[in-house]
Amino acid sequence: MLFLKDIKNINPDGTLDFLSFKKIIAAQNILLFMSENILKAIGKKFSFYLFPFGKDFDEIVREINDLIKTDWRVEIIDRTEDQIVVRVEKCIFCSETGVPCDLIKGFLTHSLEKTLPSNVQVISRGVETNINDPHHNSFDMKLILSQIKH
């Protein structure tokens, strides 16, 4: 763990090698197994730290693919006035440990929500994944935009 703590001193360009990144994600998923709400909250915080404000959702989706360099892919595949469908292929946040992708679902939901007016909320829907299926790390999720009624 000391190696991970001091990584910023070892790597001056501020990047983390992929193996260390996978180890951190695997440890997080094991420690938080069956903690869907906590993983979604971590995804929300991840969204704010990476992209505080000022970017639209399309930019965020493009940039997350560039920031985490692996064979995963996140893309918007459909958009209407009241919903956006996002496809995640080979999600790095759940690939190694066989857990649901709650972190990336929280990240995407809150990344979209913060780009919208305050009277619009985002409700995420998706097919429940079977974590025993080796392809559970690829899925589509619907982000439904809903007006908040006061």
Steps between C-alpha positions, in 0.01 A plus 500: 500500500791738559593458134153622397510787750829627359420444132475875431862538612613215274303604192528877442249511212218406740398173339449163659609184325215270396595211731492729807166644385353150468627409847333805652169428324514131597566586866219755500253256346592224745477729802169646381344179366117523516525875579318633194417841650855561620647411159251732329596778743868439418407526131331833571811633676717367216279700263554824691875452544564419135260748342391764754282716272506658159504190281201355327415132527632416152841644592506307828424171322772565242757599759439209740601267215824697456582529871482127573705338227388142462279301261179626660257729317227736622276656236163667457300279265158670506359832607149639519358803677436305819765226504856412406618143449865433579685182411789386716717226353758313709451721805832520681331565835343155519695283256750356743287416800160385376295773668232727352613826341343730759794740504485580127119513512522760778768687307293519180175589678653787696718619211184553296301642792751776573480620137122552524287771662431449871134414436595188299600173662656195338366153568719214383350181370668196362471129475613330819821320426588147596842535661573134423474574127854570372358780281319683780748785459329611175157656532266779390348740746216746451533839660148638525456875542211592726366838612497544876155600617494748784 
